[in-house]
Amino acid sequence: MPRLPTDRLIRRNGAPSKAPLVVSGKSGNALHVHALEARAARLGLYKGQPLANARAMVQPLAIVPADEKADAALLEAIADWCDRFTPLVSLDAPDGLFLDITGAAHLFGGEAAMLAHVTGLIAKQGFAVRGAIAGTSLAAHALARFAPAIVPAGGEAAAIAPLPITALECDDKTLRALRHAGLKTVGMVAERLHSELSERLGKSFVTRLRVMLGAEEQPLTPRRALPDLMAERHFAEPVVTQDAIAAALLGLAQALSEILEREGRGARLLEAVFFRADGKVERIAIKTGEPLRDPKIIMRLLNQKLDALADPLDPGFGFDLVRLEALLAEETRPATISFDHDENARRQIGFLVDRLSVRFGYTRVQRFVPQDTHIPEAASAAVPAQDRDFGPETWTLKRCPDDPPRRPLRLLQKPENIEAGFPLAPDGPPKFFRWRQCQHDVARAEGPERVAMEWWRNPGLTRDYFRVETKAGQRFWIYRDGLHVQDQLAPRWYLQGVFA
């Protein structure tokens, strides 16, 4: 019986309604019962029933329209809270969760104790909950809804056999076909030849049946990426003070650093997870440009992230579990450093980039990488400074160190049109030009530097670039778009950069 929508409404209101609560859904132009609480079910109402019939049967009746987005968000929040038990949590929409507890049950005293612990804590938060443990996800799904139990590996077929065929959760057409054939339980369906079932009901039905009976495996798809490494700390009493939280983070950073040291790896992406006692989960993530395992630097970056949060970390009634995860850990290799190489300066720059990225955002701190083109506006591309997928910068110096730069270091975002006067020579620079309502008289000029467009990528006119200096001492980079060729329009002039 679907209870999550009604549980959400009762928790929001703080108390059950006086009348039995029903959530209405719409199918086509007809309203039906989408979900209902236990009181309404005891009065004979059921899911899928026409809403008009439900109103005729029970008076008064509290009816609230369905809000599937809010229900999905609540299920996501519960799944976040369940991350404390295992990182392998998957959604079983619309009202269930899958937890892969392989290798984790012994931490809670065994499977029975873990099941009772998990369901008990969820029930304390105001939810009606039932659970089951089985070797496959679909077997656990069916048992949790029809006959909660703990089934050892290999016993799925015997446990599932007595369940009604509605446990298969197939469409109405398939259910009618099964009933027409006189099949009432899953065990009766399983006794039929799979080739016969596949021919009449499809291969997907047979595959689902085999997974439910434990004959096949269907791996879960975790809703979150599994961390490479992690360290966590449980608290007997929830912690609320900043000092206690900082001390816990430092201890986790040191523990994770020791693990990384033993494995010869460093963390590139770290996430601190704070589990509140009331079920809410807070997460903060930091990314580094190079593999990191120094606990002091990890703490500085985490503190920087905490200080930069728009909404400060709210402990509420306290955190009863804090976890530090290395979502991405890379192998570290010793590098050969020459005597004239300043490794300390390089590390300081990298740490500065990490701090700025943590504070302002991963995509807001950028660096330029060269592109294989001679078109000025396409000669470089801005990428996140921490990203190493684009390789190191390989800029080539095309001038003597003492010569002035041939091009400005910074270009305008888009070349701006200028009104140019008569040129000093047929293919020379103009005597003056007007830019942004100001006239600039040219005192001297260098050029032209001719750049032809890449006809195989973006056809265009040939450009002649000039470095000009005005009588006021300003230096600009301008170009003529096109050549003085017969039967063509007069070329236009543009300003693309300003020399510092």
Rosetta blueprint (number, residue, H / E / L):
1 M L
2 P L
3 R L
4 L H
5 P H
6 T H
7 D H
8 R H
9 L H
10 I H
11 R H
12 R H
13 N H
14 G L
15 A L
16 P L
17 S L
18 K L
19 A L
20 P L
21 L E
22 V E
23 V E
24 S E
25 G E
26 K E
27 S E
28 G L
29 N L
30 A E
31 L E
32 H E
33 V E
34 H E
35 A E
36 L E
37 E L
38 A H
39 R H
40 A H
41 A H
42 R H
43 L L
44 G L
45 L L
46 Y L
47 K L
48 G L
49 Q L
50 P E
51 L H
52 A H
53 N H
54 A H
55 R H
56 A H
57 M H
58 V L
59 Q L
60 P L
61 L L
62 A E
63 I E
64 V E
65 P E
66 A L
67 D L
68 E H
69 K H
70 A H
71 D H
72 A H
73 A H
74 L H
75 L H
76 E H
77 A H
78 I H
79 A H
80 D H
81 W H
82 C H
83 D L
84 R L
85 F L
86 T L
87 P L
88 L L
89 V E
90 S E
91 L E
92 D E
93 A L
94 P L
95 D L
96 G E
97 L E
98 F E
99 L E
100 D L
101 I L
102 T L
103 G L
104 A L
105 A H
106 H H
107 L H
108 F H
109 G L
110 G L
111 E H
112 A H
113 A H
114 M H
115 L H
116 A H
117 H H
118 V H
119 T H
120 G H
121 L H
122 I H
123 A H
124 K H
125 Q L
126 G L
127 F L
128 A L
129 V L
130 R L
131 G L
132 A L
133 I E
134 A L
135 G L
136 T L
137 S H
138 L H
139 A H
140 A H
141 H H
142 A H
143 L H
144 A H
145 R H
146 F H
147 A L
148 P L
149 A L
150 I E
151 V L
152 P L
153 A L
154 G L
155 G L
156 E H
157 A H
158 A H
159 A H
160 I H
161 A L
162 P L
163 L L
164 P E
165 I H
166 T H
167 A H
168 L H
169 E L
170 C L
171 D L
172 D H
173 K H
174 T H
175 L H
176 R H
177 A H
178 L H
179 R H
180 H H
181 A L
182 G L
183 L L
184 K L
185 T E
186 V H
187 G H
188 M H
189 V H
190 A H
191 E L
192 R L
193 L L
194 H H
195 S H
196 E H
197 L H
198 S H
199 E H
200 R H
201 L H
202 G L
203 K H
204 S H
205 F H
206 V H
207 T H
208 R H
209 L H
210 R H
211 V H
212 M H
213 L L
214 G L
215 A L
216 E L
217 E L
218 Q L
219 P L
220 L L
221 T L
222 P L
223 R L
224 R L
225 A L
226 L L
227 P L
228 D L
229 L E
230 M E
231 A E
232 E E
233 R E
234 H E
235 F E
236 A E
237 E E
238 P E
239 V E
240 V L
241 T L
242 Q H
243 D H
244 A H
245 I H
246 A H
247 A H
248 A H
249 L H
250 L H
251 G H
252 L H
253 A H
254 Q H
255 A H
256 L H
257 S H
258 E H
259 I H
260 L H
261 E H
262 R H
263 E H
264 G L
265 R E
266 G E
267 A E
268 R E
269 L E
270 L E
271 E E
272 A E
273 V E
274 F E
275 F E
276 R E
277 A L
278 D L
279 G L
280 K L
281 V E
282 E E
283 R E
284 I E
285 A E
286 I E
287 K E
288 T E
289 G E
290 E E
291 P E
292 L E
293 R L
294 D L
295 P H
296 K H
297 I H
298 I H
299 M H
300 R H
301 L H
302 L H
303 N H
304 Q H
305 K H
306 L H
307 D H
308 A H
309 L L
310 A L
311 D L
312 P L
313 L L
314 D L
315 P L
316 G L
317 F L
318 G L
319 F E
320 D E
321 L E
322 V E
323 R E
324 L E
325 E E
326 A E
327 L E
328 L E
329 A E
330 E E
331 E E
332 T L
333 R L
334 P L
335 A L
336 T L
337 I L
338 S L
339 F L
340 D L
341 H L
342 D L
343 E H
344 N H
345 A H
346 R H
347 R H
348 Q H
349 I H
350 G H
351 F H
352 L H
353 V H
354 D H
355 R H
356 L H
357 S H
358 V H
359 R H
360 F H
361 G L
362 Y L
363 T L
364 R L
365 V L
366 Q E
367 R E
368 F E
369 V E
370 P E
371 Q L
372 D L
373 T L
374 H L
375 I L
376 P H
377 E H
378 A H
379 A L
380 S E
381 A E
382 A E
383 V E
384 P E
385 A L
386 Q L
387 D L
388 R L
389 D L
390 F L
391 G L
392 P L
393 E L
394 T L
395 W L
396 T L
397 L L
398 K L
399 R L
400 C L
401 P L
402 D L
403 D L
404 P L
405 P L
406 R L
407 R L
408 P L
409 L L
410 R L
411 L E
412 L E
413 Q E
414 K E
415 P E
416 E E
417 N E
418 I E
419 E E
420 A E
421 G L
422 F L
423 P E
424 L L
425 A L
426 P L
427 D L
428 G L
429 P L
430 P E
431 K L
432 F E
433 F E
434 R E
435 W E
436 R L
437 Q L
438 C E
439 Q E
440 H E
441 D E
442 V E
443 A E
444 R E
445 A E
446 E E
447 G E
448 P E
449 E E
450 R E
451 V E
452 A L
453 M L
454 E L
455 W L
456 W L
457 R L
458 N L
459 P L
460 G L
461 L L
462 T L
463 R E
464 D E
465 Y E
466 F E
467 R E
468 V E
469 E E
470 T E
471 K L
472 A L
473 G L
474 Q L
475 R E
476 F E
477 W E
478 I E
479 Y E
480 R E
481 D E
482 G L
483 L L
484 H L
485 V L
486 Q L
487 D L
488 Q L
489 L L
490 A L
491 P L
492 R E
493 W E
494 Y E
495 L E
496 Q E
497 G E
498 V E
499 F L
500 A L
